[in-house]
Amino acid sequence: AEPVARALELSGWRAALLPADKASWVRERRAAGSPVAMLGDGINDALALAEADVGLAMGGTGTALACEAASIVLLDEDLRRLPQAIAHARRTRRVVRANIALSIGVKLVAGVLALSGNLRLYMAVALDLGGTLLVLAVGTATLRGDVWRA
């Protein structure tokens, strides 16, 4: 647990707690206003996984109950890859936000042109199709992993 906590720059991490202590610790931290992530793989972790802001279950060896209670199921049991998964999630969030802004921007441009009487049918189709293709291009670029590196 310590190497992963260090790699993710986490503070206040705990390991080797009893099942009741896990859920209790998660509730205490959340009551104090701290965001809590819980990593577990067994039935004894399910309550704490459900209580945490983010529950991460080890899907390869995890019980069905732990996987159901968790927010995220890790299919790979190598925790050294967790920082990479978090970086990918952050990158994906940035791309989604940019795509939403891009879509709204295209619609605003079309709206202004329409209200001013300067939007022709071919322009509307080109704006809509062009915006869609741009959003798709940016979105699929994340599959290659080369967009806005974290």
N, C-alpha and C positions, 0 to 999 in steps of 0.2 A: 504494500500500500504506500509506503513512504516514497519509493522512486516515482510512482505515478503522481502522487500529490505534489512532489517537487517539480516534475515536468509540467504539470498543469498550473503551477503557482497557486496551489490551494493552501488555505490556512484552516486550522481547527479540524483536521481530519482525525478519524478514529478507526481502529481495527480491532479484531478479536473480541467483540462485544457479544454478550448473550442476547438471544432474540428479543426479550422484553426490553433490555437496555438499548438496543438499536432503535426501536420505535420511540422509546422515551427520549433518547438523545436527539432524534430528528425533530420531535415535537418541541423540545426545549429550544433548539436552535431557531426553528421557524417562529416560535413565540417571541424570541429576541430580535426578530426581524432579519435574520441571516438567511440567505438562500442556501438550500441544502441539496446536494446530490448524493445519492446512495447507490452503491454498487453491490450487487448480491447475486447469488446463483441458486439458492435453495428455498425450500418452503419456509424456513425460519426467517428469511429475509423479506418475505412478501409484504408484511404489514409496514415495515420501514420503507420499502420501495414505493408503496402506495402513498405513504405520508410525505415523502420527500418532494421537493419542487421538481426534481428530475431524478427518476429512478432508472438505473441502468442494470439490466439483467444479462448474465452470461448465457446466451442462447444455446451454445453448443452443449454445455453440461447442465444448464439451468433447468429447474423444474417448470412444468407448465404454469403453475400458480405464480411463480416468480416472474416468468415472462409476461403473464397477463397483467400483473400488478405494475410492471415497469413502464416508463414512458418510452424507453429505448431498449431494444434487445440487440446486444452485440453478438454477431454470429462467429466472430473470431475470438478465441480465448487469450490472445496475446495482448495484454493490457498496455504494452509499449506502443501499440498503434492507436490508443485512445486519444492522445494529443492530435494525431493526424485526422482522426474522425471529427474532433471538435473544430479543428481548423477548416475542414471541408464544410461542416455545417455553417460556420460563420461566413465562409465565402458564398455559399449557396444563399444564405439570407440576404447578403448584399446584392447578389444578382437578382433575386426575386424583387427586392425593393426597387432596384434600378429598372427592372422590366415594368413594374407597376407605374412608376413615374413616367417612363417612356410612353406607355399606353395612354395614360391620362393626358400627357403632353400632345400626342397626336390627335386625340379627340378634342382637346381645347383649340388646337389650330384649326381643325375642321369646323368646329363650332363658330369660331370668330369669322372664318371665311364664309360660312353659310349665313350668319347674321348680317354680314356686310353685303351679301348678294353676289359674292365673287367665287362661290364654290360650284363648279360644274360637276356633272355626274362622273366623268372620267377622272377628275381630280379627287373626288370622294373615294372612288374605287382604288386609285393609286395610293392615296394616303392610308386607307384601311389595310390594303394588301402589303404595302411597304412597311407599315408599323408592325403588322403581324410577322412578316418575314424577319424584321430586325429583332423582335422579341425572341423568336425561335432561334435565330443565329446566336444571340447572346446566351440563351438558355442552354443550347447544345454545346456551346464552348465550355461550359462547366464540366461536361462529361470528359473532356480532354484534360481538364484541370489547369488550364492556362489563363483563367480569367481572374483578375484581381487577387493575386496570391496573398495569403494571410501572412 
